[in-house]
Amino acid sequence: MGSMFGSKPSESHVIWRSGRNNDGKKKFDFEYLELWAAHFGVDFEQWTRVDHDRGDEPREQFACVFRWAKSGGQELSVGDEEWTMGSQRKPRTFLEIDEEGMVRLRGWSTETTLDVEELVLKKTVLKLKTADGTVKKLDVRKLSKRPETTSS
């Protein structure tokens, strides 16, 4: 069965450049990202926002949220019970890709913005290749489980 993308380097690519040189246009397969997320029980979200680290105009964002945090709202205690009024979930650890191929990766203690040339998903491992040729591998299972705090 032929891929409808034609030039997609492998089934597991989400971002790649088509063309032999760096002028090749970035291509995306967000459907595959969404299928991958569903397969591993990860929330796939789409929203539009301005992220000033990556540009000044609103861009569509495709995000895999590995862990949510409750945020905002007002604490209210009655007796010994506490409620948070109007709380909303906020992504705690996530991979967010905008339509230009800029990636924001937020872990438990770090957050980075990367210009990604290539993003490949191999089971639960994200393999990123950045514009400057750096290759990073990240097992997303680490992003969905809170790290053990080691007392030093």
N, C-alpha and C positions, 0 to 999 in steps of 0.2 A: 504494500500500500504506500503510495507516494505521499510525502509530507506536503501539505499545502503551502509550506514556506519555501520549498525548493532548496534554498541555500542554507537551511538550518543545519549547523555542523553536527548536531547529535540530538536525539530525542530529548535529552535532559537540559538543553540550553534554554535559558530564559532571556538573556541578553547576549547579543553577539554583533559583530560588524560584518556587513556583507561587502564584498569587494576585497581586492587583494591588498589594499594599502590602508593607511589610517584615515584616508578621506572617505572610506566606505561608510555608509550610513548605518547608524545603530539600529538594530531590529530587536523586537521584543516578542515574547510569546507569553502574555500575561494569563492566557487561558491555561497554559501548562502550570504556571505558578499557582493558579487557583485550584487546579486539580490536585497538585502536589500537597497544597495546604489541607485540602479536604481529606486526602488520604492519610495524612499524619495527624489529623485532628487539630489543625492550627486554624485560627480565625483569619479569614481573608477579608480585607476591607478596602474600600475605594473611597477616597475623598479628595477634595480640591482645597489646597491651601498654599499660602506663600511661606516658603522656608528661606529666610534671608541668607542662610549659608549657601544656598544652592541657586538663588536667583531672586529677582525682585517682582516677578509676575506670578500670579497664581498658576500652579501646575497641578495636573491630575496626579494623584499619588496612589500607588498600589502597595498595600502593606500586608505583611504577615505578622500578626500579633501573637507572640508566644505566651505572654503573661500579661494580665490586666491588673491595674491597681485602682482602687477606689480613690476618688479625689474630690476635692471641693465640698460644697455643702456645709451645713452648720451642725455642730454637735449639739445635741439636746439630751439632757439627762433628767429623768423623772425617777425619783427614788434611786434604786441601784441599776436601772436600765438605761442604756444609752442608744440613741438613734442618730443617724446622720440624715438630715433633711436635704433633699435635692442633690444627692450625690450622683456623680456620673463616673462611668468607667473611663479610665485613661490608660492608653497603652503603656505598659511598664517595660517590657523587652520586645523589640520589634525590628523588622527589616522593612524599610520603606523605600520604594523606588519611584522616582518621578518620571514623567514622560520623556525627559531628556537623558535618562539613564544615570542620573545622579542618585546615589544610594545613601540613606542615613541608616546606620546600624546602631541600635541601642542595646547594650548588654546590661548586666546588673550594676557595673561600676564604671563603664566607659560608654562613650558615644562618639561615633566618628562619621564623617561625611566623606564619601569616596566617589571619584569619577570612574565608573565601572565600564570596562571594555567588554567584559565577558562574565556572565554569571551562569554557572552550571549547578544543577541540583543532583546529587548522587545520594539516594536514600535520604538520610537526615543531615547530610553534609552539604553546606553551601561552599562552592568554590568560586572565589571572586578573583578576577584579574583586573587591576586598576590601570588607568591610562599610563602611569609611569612604569608599568611592567611588574609591579608587586603582585604576588599571588598570596591570597589568604584563604585558609580553610577554617570553617567553623562548623562544629556539630551543633545544630539548633536544639538538641535535647538539653544542652547546657543553658539555653535561654528560657526553657520552659520550667526548669526546676530551680528553685532558689538555691544559690550555692551554700554549701556547708560553711558556716563561719568557723574558721579555725582560730582558736585562741593562741596567740603567739606569746 
